[in-house]
Amino acid sequence: MALFGAVAQGEEAAASQAAATAPALDDQLDAAEADGVEPRRQLVAWNHYQGPYFTLRVGAGFGYDYSAYAQDANSKQQMTLSPVAAVRDFRLLLKGRFPTIPRLTYTLGYMYDGSAKAWRFRQTGLMVDVPELLGGFFIGRTKEGFSSNKIMVGYFTWTGERATMNEALIPILADGIKWTGRIPSGKLVYNVGYFMDELSQTESFNKNDSQFVGRAVWLPNAGSDKPLLHLAVEGRFAEANNGQLQYRSRPEVFQAQTYAIDTGKFPANHANALGVEAYYRPGSLMFGMEYFLNKVSSQQTDNPLFHGGEVFAAYLFTGEVRPYNTRGAFFEAVSPARTVFEGGPGAWEGVLRFSYTDLDSGTIQGGKFWRITPMVSWYLSDNVRMEFTYGYGVLDRFGLSGATQFFQTRLQILL
C-alpha cells in the first residue's frame, strides 16, 4: 500500500498537466523508438534534465510475475512446470537530444533479466533524422523491425507474453543499422535493416551471424477520420549462427522452467521468413493478426518449413483508444481517461487471443503448440498496470498430446 500511496501522490501532482483523453495517433519517433514512449502523465519531475549541450530523461520499468499450472498426465511428461513468483525484469532507460545537433537523438537501455539473473544492454544507440527523405537511421542495438508486436515494448502489448512463433523466430534485439521512413501521404511506412553478431556473441538473442530485414506497412486511412487499418508484409533473410539454427519458445510464460517447442540445434545455411499482419482499430475495439512462414535451407534436415502466428481481439471497456505511432507503425501504451489515483476507474481491457506454432517439418520434430488466452488488464494509471491471465494450451510432442491450464498475474510499474 505504501507503494501505491507514493504513486498516488505523484499522479495527483501531475494530473492537472494531462488531458482527459489520450491522442489516438502519435507522429513522434526518436532513438528510443517503442522503448522510449513516455507515460502521458509523468510520475515524477526530477527525471528530466535540459542542458545546453544535451537533454536527458531517465525512465524505468519493473515487472513482477506469478505463474501456476494445471497439467494432465501427458503434459507432465512433456514439460516440467512448477508455480513461481519472481521479478520478470527491471529496466533503466536513458534518452535525450543534443540541442546543438537537432537531428541527433540517443538512447541507452539496461535491463535485469529475471530469467537469466543477469544485467543486459537493451535498446542502445543513435538515431539521425533525415526529414528531407521522410525518415531516419538508427545505429546500434534495436528491434529488427520484423513484426509490429515485436517492435512494441513488452510492457505495452495487449497480452503479457508474445505468441510462441513470434518468440521462436524473431530475436528480441539485434546490432546493426536500420532505416525507418514513409511516403509524403503517410499511407506507407517502411523499414529496412542489416544486423550482425560481432558484438552480441554472448547474448541470449544471438541466433544468426547476420540478417537483413524489411517491412512495409500500408495505412489506407491515414490522414482521414476513418478507423485505423494497418496492413503489412515483411521479409527476413538470416544466416545460420556458426552453421546452426535453433527455434524454441516457452508456452507463453516467461518463467516456465521448460520450453514447450524446441527444434534443438541443427545444421543449416540460412532461413527466409515471410510475415503478414493486419490490424483494425475502429475505436475502443481492436482486432489483429500476424502469421509467419520460415523456410530453412538445410539439406541435412530436408529443408524444413516452420510456421505459426496469432489472432486476437481486444476491447477497452472504459472507452479509451489504444494509441498508434504513425511514424514507426506500431501501437503504444493504453492511457486511462481517469486514473484510479484521480478517483476514476482506470482503464479496463479485455483480450482474447489464439496462437499456433508448428515446428514439425522435414526431419525436425520440434512440436506443435496452440493456446487460447483470455485475459483482463487493469491500467490503474499511465504508470501502473495489473494483468490477470488464464490460458489453455495443447502441446503435440514426443508422441504425446498434452493439455495445460495456465494461471498468470503481473504487476508492472513504469517511470
C-alpha positions as CSV (number, residue, x, y, z in Angstrom):
1,M,0.0,0.0,0.0
2,A,2.9,2.4,0.7
3,L,4.0,1.8,-3.0
4,F,0.6,2.8,-4.3
5,G,0.4,5.7,-1.9
6,A,3.6,7.1,-3.3
7,V,2.4,6.6,-6.9
8,A,-0.9,8.4,-5.9
9,Q,0.9,11.5,-4.7
10,G,2.9,11.7,-7.9
11,E,-0.2,11.2,-10.0
12,E,-2.1,13.9,-8.2
13,A,0.7,16.4,-8.6
14,A,0.8,15.8,-12.4
15,A,-2.9,15.2,-13.1
16,S,-3.5,18.8,-14.0
17,Q,-0.9,18.6,-16.8
18,A,-2.7,15.7,-18.5
19,A,-5.6,15.9,-20.9
20,A,-8.7,13.8,-20.2
21,T,-8.2,11.7,-23.3
22,A,-5.0,10.4,-24.9
23,P,-4.4,11.1,-28.6
24,A,-5.2,8.1,-30.8
25,L,-2.3,8.9,-33.1
26,D,1.4,9.7,-32.3
27,D,3.7,11.1,-35.0
28,Q,6.9,11.3,-32.9
29,L,9.9,9.0,-33.2
30,D,13.3,9.2,-31.6
31,A,16.3,6.9,-30.9
32,A,14.4,5.0,-28.2
33,E,11.6,4.1,-30.7
34,A,8.9,2.0,-29.0
35,D,11.0,1.6,-25.8
36,G,11.1,5.3,-25.3
37,V,7.4,6.1,-25.4
38,E,6.8,8.2,-22.3
39,P,3.7,7.9,-20.0
40,R,1.2,10.7,-20.7
41,R,1.1,11.5,-17.0
42,Q,4.6,11.9,-15.5
43,L,5.0,10.2,-12.2
44,V,7.9,12.4,-11.1
45,A,9.6,15.6,-12.3
46,W,13.2,15.0,-11.2
47,N,14.0,12.6,-14.1
48,H,14.3,15.3,-16.7
49,Y,17.4,17.4,-17.5
50,Q,17.5,20.2,-20.1
51,G,21.1,21.4,-20.7
52,P,22.8,23.5,-23.3
53,Y,24.6,20.5,-24.8
54,F,22.3,17.6,-24.2
55,T,18.9,16.7,-22.7
56,L,18.2,13.6,-20.5
57,R,15.2,11.7,-19.5
58,V,15.6,8.8,-17.0
59,G,12.9,6.1,-17.3
60,A,12.5,2.8,-15.5
61,G,10.3,-0.3,-15.6
62,F,9.6,-3.1,-13.1
63,G,7.6,-6.3,-13.7
64,Y,6.7,-9.0,-11.2
65,D,5.0,-12.2,-12.2
66,Y,3.2,-15.1,-10.7
67,S,2.5,-18.3,-12.7
68,A,0.8,-21.6,-11.8
69,Y,-0.3,-24.6,-13.9
70,A,-2.7,-27.5,-14.0
71,Q,-1.3,-30.2,-16.3
72,D,-2.8,-33.5,-17.5
73,A,-0.7,-36.7,-17.4
74,N,0.7,-36.3,-20.9
75,S,1.6,-32.6,-20.3
76,K,3.6,-33.6,-17.2
77,Q,5.7,-35.9,-19.3
78,Q,6.3,-33.2,-21.9
79,M,7.0,-30.2,-19.7
80,T,8.2,-29.9,-16.1
81,L,6.4,-26.8,-14.7
82,S,6.0,-25.6,-11.2
83,P,4.5,-22.4,-9.7
84,V,6.8,-19.4,-9.3
85,A,6.6,-15.8,-8.2
86,A,9.6,-13.6,-9.2
87,V,10.8,-10.4,-10.8
88,R,10.1,-10.5,-14.6
89,D,12.5,-7.7,-15.3
90,F,13.8,-4.4,-14.1
91,R,15.0,-1.9,-16.7
92,L,16.5,1.6,-16.9
93,L,16.2,3.8,-20.0
94,L,18.2,7.0,-20.7
95,K,17.3,9.0,-23.7
96,G,17.7,12.5,-25.0
97,R,18.8,15.0,-27.6
98,F,21.7,17.3,-28.5
99,P,20.3,20.9,-28.8
100,T,23.3,21.9,-31.0
101,I,22.7,18.9,-33.3
102,P,18.9,18.8,-33.6
103,R,18.8,15.8,-35.9
104,L,20.5,13.5,-33.5
105,T,18.9,11.6,-30.6
106,Y,20.3,8.9,-28.3
107,T,19.1,6.1,-26.1
108,L,20.7,3.7,-23.6
109,G,18.8,0.8,-22.1
110,Y,20.0,-1.5,-19.3
111,M,17.8,-4.4,-18.0
112,Y,17.9,-7.0,-15.3
113,D,16.7,-10.2,-16.9
114,G,14.9,-12.2,-14.2
115,S,15.2,-15.5,-16.1
116,A,18.9,-15.3,-16.7
117,K,19.6,-13.4,-13.5
118,A,21.9,-11.0,-15.3
119,W,22.1,-7.4,-16.4
120,R,22.0,-6.8,-20.2
121,F,22.1,-3.8,-22.5
122,R,18.8,-3.3,-24.3
123,Q,18.0,-0.7,-27.0
124,T,21.1,1.4,-27.2
125,G,22.3,3.7,-30.0
126,L,21.9,6.8,-32.0
127,M,19.2,8.0,-34.4
128,V,19.8,10.5,-37.2
129,D,16.7,12.2,-38.5
130,V,16.7,12.8,-42.3
131,P,13.5,14.9,-42.8
132,E,14.4,15.5,-46.5
133,L,13.9,11.8,-47.1
134,L,11.0,11.5,-44.6
135,G,12.8,9.1,-42.3
136,G,15.9,8.4,-40.2
137,F,18.7,6.0,-39.5
138,F,19.2,4.1,-36.2
139,I,22.7,2.7,-35.5
140,G,23.2,0.4,-32.5
141,R,21.2,-2.2,-30.7
142,T,17.5,-2.2,-31.5
143,K,14.5,-4.3,-32.7
144,E,15.0,-5.7,-36.1
145,G,11.7,-4.3,-37.5
146,F,10.0,-7.7,-38.2
147,S,6.6,-8.0,-36.6
148,S,4.7,-5.0,-35.1
149,N,4.1,-6.9,-32.0
150,K,7.9,-7.5,-31.6
151,I,8.7,-3.8,-32.2
152,M,6.4,-2.8,-29.4
153,V,8.0,-2.8,-25.9
154,G,6.7,-5.8,-23.9
155,Y,5.2,-3.5,-21.2
156,F,2.7,-2.1,-23.8
157,T,1.5,-5.2,-25.6
158,W,-2.1,-6.4,-25.2
159,T,-1.1,-9.7,-23.8
160,G,1.5,-10.5,-21.1
161,E,3.7,-12.5,-23.4
162,R,4.2,-12.7,-27.2
163,A,3.0,-15.7,-29.1
164,T,5.2,-18.8,-29.3
165,M,6.0,-18.5,-33.0
166,N,7.0,-14.8,-32.5
167,E,9.3,-15.7,-29.7
168,A,10.8,-18.7,-31.5
169,L,11.5,-16.9,-34.8
170,I,12.4,-13.3,-34.0
171,P,15.2,-12.2,-31.7
172,I,14.3,-9.5,-29.2
173,L,17.2,-7.4,-30.3
174,A,20.0,-7.1,-32.9
175,D,23.1,-5.0,-33.5
176,G,23.3,-3.0,-36.8
177,I,21.7,-0.2,-38.8
178,K,18.1,0.4,-39.6
179,W,16.2,2.9,-41.7
180,T,12.6,3.8,-40.9
181,G,10.7,6.0,-43.4
182,R,7.4,6.9,-45.0
183,I,5.9,8.5,-48.1
184,P,4.5,12.0,-48.0
185,S,0.9,11.0,-47.7
186,G,1.7,8.9,-44.6
187,K,-0.1,5.9,-46.1
188,L,3.1,3.8,-46.4
189,V,5.6,3.3,-43.6
190,Y,8.6,1.1,-44.2
191,N,11.8,-0.1,-42.5
192,V,14.9,-1.9,-43.7
193,G,17.8,-3.1,-41.6
194,Y,21.1,-5.0,-41.7
195,F,22.4,-6.7,-38.5
196,M,25.5,-8.6,-37.4
197,D,26.5,-10.5,-34.3
198,E,30.1,-9.3,-33.7
199,L,29.1,-7.6,-30.5
200,S,26.4,-10.0,-29.4
201,Q,28.1,-13.4,-29.5
202,T,27.4,-14.0,-25.8
203,E,23.8,-12.6,-25.8
204,S,20.8,-14.8,-25.5
205,F,19.2,-13.2,-28.6
206,N,22.2,-14.1,-30.8
207,K,20.6,-16.6,-33.2
208,N,22.2,-15.6,-36.5
209,D,25.5,-14.5,-37.9
210,S,23.8,-11.7,-39.9
211,Q,20.3,-10.8,-41.0
212,F,18.6,-8.5,-43.5
213,V,15.1,-7.4,-42.6
214,G,12.4,-5.4,-44.3
215,R,8.8,-4.4,-43.5
216,A,6.2,-2.3,-45.4
217,V,3.0,-1.1,-43.7
218,W,0.1,0.2,-45.7
219,L,-2.2,2.6,-43.9
220,P,-5.0,3.3,-46.4
221,N,-7.0,5.5,-44.0
222,A,-4.1,7.7,-43.0
223,G,-5.0,11.4,-42.9
224,S,-8.7,10.8,-42.6
225,D,-11.2,10.3,-39.8
226,K,-11.8,6.6,-40.8
227,P,-10.8,3.8,-38.4
228,L,-7.2,2.8,-38.4
229,L,-6.3,-0.1,-40.8
230,H,-2.8,-1.5,-40.7
231,L,-1.8,-4.0,-43.4
232,A,1.8,-5.2,-43.6
233,V,4.1,-7.6,-45.3
234,E,7.7,-8.3,-44.1
235,G,10.7,-10.4,-45.0
236,R,13.8,-11.6,-43.2
237,F,16.9,-13.3,-44.6
238,A,19.0,-14.8,-41.7
239,E,22.3,-16.6,-42.0
240,A,22.8,-19.5,-39.6
241,N,24.8,-18.9,-36.4
242,N,28.1,-20.7,-36.9
243,G,26.3,-23.1,-39.3
244,Q,23.5,-24.0,-37.0
245,L,19.9,-22.8,-36.2
246,Q,17.5,-23.4,-33.4
247,Y,13.9,-22.4,-32.8
248,R,12.3,-22.7,-29.4
249,S,9.8,-21.0,-27.1
250,R,8.3,-21.3,-23.7
251,P,4.5,-21.8,-23.5
252,E,3.8,-18.1,-23.4
253,V,5.0,-18.0,-19.8
254,F,8.3,-16.2,-19.3
255,Q,9.1,-18.0,-16.1
256,A,8.3,-21.5,-17.3
257,Q,11.1,-23.9,-16.5
258,T,10.7,-25.9,-19.8
259,Y,10.5,-24.9,-23.4
260,A,7.2,-26.1,-25.0
261,I,8.5,-26.3,-28.6
262,D,12.2,-26.7,-29.5
263,T,13.9,-27.9,-32.7
264,G,17.2,-28.3,-31.0
265,K,20.3,-27.1,-32.8
266,F,20.5,-28.4,-36.4
267,P,22.9,-27.8,-39.3
268,A,21.7,-25.1,-41.7
269,N,22.9,-22.4,-44.1
270,H,20.2,-19.7,-43.8
271,A,16.5,-19.1,-43.4
272,N,14.0,-17.0,-45.3
273,A,11.0,-15.7,-43.3
274,L,7.8,-14.1,-44.6
275,G,5.2,-12.4,-42.4
276,V,1.8,-10.8,-42.9
277,E,0.0,-8.5,-40.5
278,A,-3.5,-7.0,-40.3
279,Y,-4.8,-4.7,-37.5
280,Y,-8.1,-2.9,-37.4
281,R,-9.0,-0.3,-34.7
282,P,-12.4,1.3,-35.1
283,G,-12.2,2.7,-31.6
284,S,-12.1,1.0,-28.2
285,L,-12.4,-2.3,-30.0
286,M,-9.4,-3.7,-31.9
287,F,-8.7,-6.8,-33.9
288,G,-5.3,-8.1,-35.1
289,M,-3.3,-11.0,-36.6
290,E,0.2,-11.8,-37.5
291,Y,1.4,-15.0,-39.3
292,F,4.9,-16.1,-40.2
293,L,6.4,-18.7,-42.6
294,N,10.0,-19.6,-42.2
295,K,11.8,-21.7,-44.8
296,V,15.2,-23.1,-43.8
297,S,18.0,-24.0,-46.1
298,S,19.2,-27.3,-44.6
299,Q,19.8,-30.3,-46.8
300,Q,20.6,-32.5,-43.8
301,T,17.1,-32.0,-42.4
302,D,15.1,-31.8,-45.7
303,N,14.8,-28.0,-45.8
304,P,12.1,-27.7,-43.2
305,L,9.3,-25.1,-43.3
306,F,8.0,-23.8,-39.9
307,H,5.0,-21.6,-39.5
308,G,2.7,-20.0,-36.9
309,G,1.1,-16.9,-35.6
310,E,-1.8,-15.4,-33.7
311,V,-5.2,-13.7,-34.0
312,F,-6.7,-11.6,-31.2
313,A,-9.5,-9.2,-30.2
314,A,-9.1,-6.5,-27.5
315,Y,-11.7,-4.2,-26.1
316,L,-11.3,-1.2,-23.7
317,F,-14.5,-1.3,-21.6
318,T,-13.8,2.2,-20.2
319,G,-13.8,3.8,-23.6
320,E,-10.1,4.6,-24.3
321,V,-8.5,4.0,-27.7
322,R,-5.1,2.4,-27.9
323,P,-2.6,5.0,-29.4
324,Y,-0.8,4.2,-32.7
325,N,2.6,5.6,-33.8
326,T,2.3,6.7,-37.4
327,R,6.0,7.1,-38.0
328,G,7.1,3.7,-36.7
329,A,3.8,1.8,-37.4
330,F,3.3,0.2,-34.0
331,F,0.9,0.5,-31.1
332,E,1.6,2.3,-27.9
333,A,0.5,2.1,-24.2
334,V,-3.1,2.5,-23.1
335,S,-3.6,5.7,-21.2
336,P,-6.6,5.8,-18.8
337,A,-9.1,8.7,-19.2
338,R,-9.4,8.9,-15.4
339,T,-6.8,7.1,-13.3
340,V,-7.5,5.4,-10.0
341,F,-5.4,8.0,-8.3
342,E,-7.6,10.7,-9.7
343,G,-10.7,9.0,-8.4
344,G,-11.6,7.2,-11.6
345,P,-11.8,3.6,-12.6
346,G,-8.5,3.5,-14.6
347,A,-8.7,1.6,-17.9
348,W,-10.0,-1.9,-18.2
349,E,-9.2,-4.0,-21.2
350,G,-10.4,-7.5,-22.1
351,V,-8.3,-9.6,-24.6
352,L,-8.9,-12.9,-26.3
353,R,-6.0,-14.4,-28.3
354,F,-5.4,-17.7,-30.2
355,S,-1.9,-18.6,-31.1
356,Y,-0.5,-21.6,-33.0
357,T,3.0,-22.8,-33.9
358,D,4.2,-25.8,-36.0
359,L,7.9,-26.7,-35.7
360,D,7.4,-30.2,-37.2
361,S,8.9,-30.3,-40.7
362,G,11.4,-32.3,-42.7
363,T,13.3,-34.5,-40.2
364,I,12.8,-31.9,-37.4
365,Q,10.2,-32.6,-34.7
366,G,10.1,-29.5,-32.6
367,G,6.5,-29.9,-31.7
368,K,3.1,-28.2,-32.4
369,F,1.5,-25.9,-29.8
370,W,-1.7,-24.0,-29.7
371,R,-3.1,-21.8,-26.9
372,I,-6.2,-19.8,-26.3
373,T,-5.7,-16.9,-23.8
374,P,-8.5,-14.8,-22.3
375,M,-7.2,-12.1,-20.0
376,V,-8.0,-8.8,-18.4
377,S,-5.7,-5.8,-17.9
378,W,-6.3,-3.1,-15.4
379,Y,-4.4,0.1,-16.1
380,L,-4.6,1.9,-12.8
381,S,-2.7,4.8,-14.3
382,D,-0.2,5.5,-17.1
383,N,2.4,4.1,-14.7
384,V,0.8,1.1,-13.1
385,R,-0.8,-2.0,-14.8
386,M,-2.1,-5.3,-13.4
387,E,-2.8,-8.4,-15.6
388,F,-5.0,-11.4,-14.8
389,T,-4.5,-14.2,-17.4
390,Y,-5.9,-17.6,-18.0
391,G,-4.6,-19.9,-20.7
392,Y,-5.5,-23.3,-22.1
393,G,-2.9,-24.9,-24.4
394,V,-2.2,-28.2,-26.1
395,L,1.2,-29.5,-27.0
396,D,1.8,-32.2,-29.5
397,R,5.4,-33.5,-29.0
398,F,7.3,-36.7,-28.1
399,G,4.4,-38.7,-29.5
400,L,2.0,-37.3,-26.9
401,S,-0.8,-34.7,-26.9
402,G,-0.8,-32.9,-23.5
403,A,-3.1,-30.2,-22.2
404,T,-2.1,-27.5,-19.7
405,Q,-4.1,-24.7,-17.9
406,F,-2.1,-21.6,-17.2
407,F,-2.8,-19.1,-14.4
408,Q,-0.8,-15.9,-14.6
409,T,-0.8,-12.5,-12.9
410,R,1.6,-9.5,-13.3
411,L,2.2,-6.1,-11.7
412,Q,4.2,-3.7,-13.8
413,I,5.3,-0.1,-12.9
414,L,6.7,2.5,-15.3
415,L,8.5,5.7,-14.7
